[in-house]
Amino acid sequence: MKFASAKNQKIIMEKIKIFATSFTQVALVSVNTILITKGYVLGIFMVAFTISFIWCYNVSKIALSDIRRKLIYSFGAGLGSVTGYLVMKILA
């Protein structure tokens, strides 16, 4: 079995982090939308705070990135949105 070089592993981890942060951020936006419709004020505040905190890190990484990273970010956001909706559909 051949393993990826340290450089390739670093690139792969960077892409996973980009995907994971956008996935998490947008899943939380979906969750927060449902919390808003239900009127759960504490949940709304906590989720909105977390969304904004994650966004502070995402904006600088993505704004100056190449198209490949922007596509990875966007794919994570799309999948995160659907996942957030499905999780809240199960829980609500």
N, C-alpha and C positions, 0 to 999 in steps of 0.2 A: 504494500500500500504506500502510495506516494503522498507526502504531506506538503501543504503549501508553504512557501518560504515565509519568513518573518514579515517581509514587506507586503506580500500578498495577504497574509493574515491581518495585518494592520488595515489594509484597504477594505477587506471584507467586513471587519469589525466597524469601521467608519460607516459603511453603507447600512449595516444592521442598526447602528445607533440612529442614523438619519431616519430610517423607516420606523423604528420603535418610538422615537420622540413624536413624529407626526401622527402615527397611529394612536398613541396615548392621548395626545392633545385633542384630536378630533373626536375620538371616542368619548372623551370627557365633555366636549361640546354637545354631543348627542344626548348624553346623560343629563347635562345641565338644562337642555331644552325641555326635557320631560319633567325635571324637578321644578322648573319655572311654571309649567302648566299645572302641576299639582300644588304649588305654593309652599314647598318645603324650604323655608327661608335659610335655615342653617346649612342645609345641603347645597343650596344655590351659592351661598357665600363661599363655602369650602371648595366646591368644584371650580367656581370662577377664579378664585385665588390660585388654585393649582394650574388651571389653563394659562393664566397670565404669567405665572412663574416659568412654566415650560416654554412659553412663547418668547420670553426674554432671551433664552438660549438659542432657540430655533432661528430667529430672524437674522442673526448675524451669520450663522452657518450657511443658510440657504440663499440669502440675498446676493452674495458674491460667489456662488458656486456655479459649476458647469451644468449643462442641460441634463446630463445623466443623474446627477444628485437631485436636481429639481424634480425629475420624473420619479425617482425613488421616494422622495418626500411626498409627492402628490399621490402615489400609489398607496403609501402608508396612510395618508389622510383619508382617502376613499374607503379603504378597508376598515379603518378605525371608525368611520362614521357608521358604516353598516353594522359593525360589531357592537358599537354603543347602542344603536337602535335595538338590535336583537337582545342584548343583555337586559335593557330596560323593559322590553316587551315581556320577557320572561318574569322579571321581578315585579312589574306593575300590575 
